[in-house]
Amino acid sequence: MKIMKFFQSNEMNDKKLFLLGLLNSLGTVVYIIAVAAFLNNAQRIFGDEKSFFIPIIMLMLFVLSALITSLLILGKPVIFYFEGRKKDSVKLLIYTIISFAGILALVILAYLGLK
């Protein structure tokens, strides 16, 4: 509960904005891992048969993923922007991008280290 009070304050310093950006990035990474796990097991789930519904399911998953990741990355910055907190909005978006790029770099390094 303390974490919710930490982020509910209207006054956001750079530390709070960075932590919120990091949480947005981590949420996005968790969602990406879940989708990757689903896609990795899709053949077991749906079988080898060719079906009209498989491309429909994949396209719907793509659209849903775009929506969810957009909300995770852009949701709070857009809310801040419309609340008139334009500086916080831009800072949060930049912190989210930086933390997501950092996580991506770590994943790439881990992958290369496993090879």
MARPA-681794 format. One record per residue (C-alpha): residue number from 1; y, x, z; residue in one letter. Coordinates in steps of 0.2 Angstrom, whole numbers, plus 2048, in hexadecimal, padded with zeros to 3 digits. Each point is the difference from the previous one (the first is absolute). Example, Ala and Ser with C-alpha at 12.3 -4.5 7.8 and 13.67 -1.06 7.14 Angstrom:
REM residues 2
[1, [7EA, 83E, 827], 'A']
[2, [811, 806, 7FD], 'S']
This chain:
REM residues 115
[1, [800, 800, 800], 'M']
[2, [80C, 80E, 803], 'K']
[3, [7FE, 806, 7EE], 'I']
[4, [806, 7EF, 7FA], 'M']
[5, [810, 801, 80C], 'K']
[6, [803, 811, 7F9], 'F']
[7, [802, 7FA, 7EE], 'F']
[8, [808, 7EF, 804], 'Q']
[9, [810, 807, 805], 'S']
[10, [80E, 7FE, 7F3], 'N']
[11, [806, 812, 804], 'E']
[12, [7F5, 80C, 7F6], 'M']
[13, [802, 813, 802], 'N']
[14, [7F8, 80C, 7F4], 'D']
[15, [7F0, 802, 80B], 'K']
[16, [7FD, 7ED, 800], 'K']
[17, [803, 7FF, 7ED], 'L']
[18, [7F4, 80F, 7FD], 'F']
[19, [7F2, 7F9, 80B], 'L']
[20, [802, 7EF, 7F7], 'L']
[21, [7FF, 809, 7F0], 'G']
[22, [7F1, 809, 805], 'L']
[23, [7F8, 7F0, 806], 'L']
[24, [804, 7F8, 7EF], 'N']
[25, [7F7, 80F, 7F8], 'S']
[26, [7F1, 800, 80B], 'L']
[27, [7FE, 7ED, 7FD], 'G']
[28, [801, 803, 7ED], 'T']
[29, [7F3, 80E, 802], 'V']
[30, [7F4, 7F5, 80A], 'V']
[31, [801, 7F2, 7F3], 'Y']
[32, [7FD, 80C, 7F2], 'I']
[33, [7F1, 807, 809], 'I']
[34, [7F9, 7EE, 802], 'A']
[35, [803, 7FC, 7EE], 'V']
[36, [7F8, 811, 7FB], 'A']
[37, [7F1, 7FC, 80B], 'A']
[38, [7FE, 7EF, 7F8], 'F']
[39, [801, 807, 7EE], 'L']
[40, [7F4, 80D, 805], 'N']
[41, [7F3, 7F3, 805], 'N']
[42, [805, 7F3, 7F3], 'A']
[43, [7F0, 803, 7F5], 'Q']
[44, [7F5, 7FD, 810], 'R']
[45, [80A, 7F0, 804], 'I']
[46, [801, 7F9, 7EE], 'F']
[47, [7F1, 808, 7F8], 'G']
[48, [7FF, 807, 7EE], 'D']
[49, [802, 7F0, 7F7], 'E']
[50, [80E, 7FE, 7F4], 'K']
[51, [80A, 7F1, 805], 'S']
[52, [810, 7F7, 7FB], 'F']
[53, [806, 800, 812], 'F']
[54, [7FF, 813, 803], 'I']
[55, [810, 804, 7F6], 'P']
[56, [808, 7F1, 808], 'I']
[57, [7FC, 806, 812], 'I']
[58, [806, 812, 7FB], 'M']
[59, [810, 7FA, 7F9], 'L']
[60, [803, 7F4, 80F], 'M']
[61, [7FC, 80F, 80C], 'L']
[62, [80D, 80A, 7F7], 'F']
[63, [80D, 7F3, 801], 'V']
[64, [7FC, 7FD, 813], 'L']
[65, [801, 813, 803], 'S']
[66, [811, 801, 7F7], 'A']
[67, [806, 7F2, 80C], 'L']
[68, [7F9, 808, 810], 'I']
[69, [806, 811, 7FD], 'T']
[70, [811, 7FA, 7FA], 'S']
[71, [802, 7F7, 811], 'L']
[72, [7FA, 80F, 80A], 'L']
[73, [80B, 80C, 7F7], 'I']
[74, [80F, 7F5, 7FC], 'L']
[75, [7FF, 7F1, 80C], 'G']
[76, [80A, 807, 80F], 'K']
[77, [80D, 80A, 7F5], 'P']
[78, [804, 7F0, 7F7], 'V']
[79, [802, 7F6, 810], 'I']
[80, [80C, 80D, 807], 'F']
[81, [80A, 800, 7F0], 'Y']
[82, [802, 7ED, 800], 'F']
[83, [805, 801, 813], 'E']
[84, [80E, 80C, 7FB], 'G']
[85, [7F8, 80F, 806], 'R']
[86, [801, 80A, 7F0], 'K']
[87, [7FF, 811, 807], 'K']
[88, [7F1, 7FC, 80B], 'D']
[89, [7F8, 7F8, 7F0], 'S']
[90, [802, 810, 7F5], 'V']
[91, [7FB, 80C, 80E], 'K']
[92, [7F0, 7F6, 804], 'L']
[93, [7FB, 7FF, 7EE], 'L']
[94, [803, 813, 7FE], 'I']
[95, [7F6, 803, 810], 'Y']
[96, [7F2, 7F5, 7FA], 'T']
[97, [800, 809, 7EF], 'I']
[98, [800, 812, 809], 'I']
[99, [7F2, 7FB, 80C], 'S']
[100, [7F5, 7F8, 7F2], 'F']
[101, [803, 810, 7F5], 'A']
[102, [7FB, 80A, 80F], 'G']
[103, [7F0, 7F6, 803], 'I']
[104, [7FC, 801, 7EE], 'L']
[105, [802, 813, 800], 'A']
[106, [7F4, 801, 80F], 'L']
[107, [7F3, 7F6, 7F7], 'V']
[108, [801, 80B, 7F1], 'I']
[109, [7FF, 80F, 80B], 'L']
[110, [7F1, 7F9, 809], 'A']
[111, [7F8, 7FC, 7EF], 'Y']
[112, [803, 811, 7F9], 'L']
[113, [7F9, 808, 810], 'G']
[114, [7F0, 7F6, 7FF], 'L']
[115, [7FC, 806, 7EE], 'K']
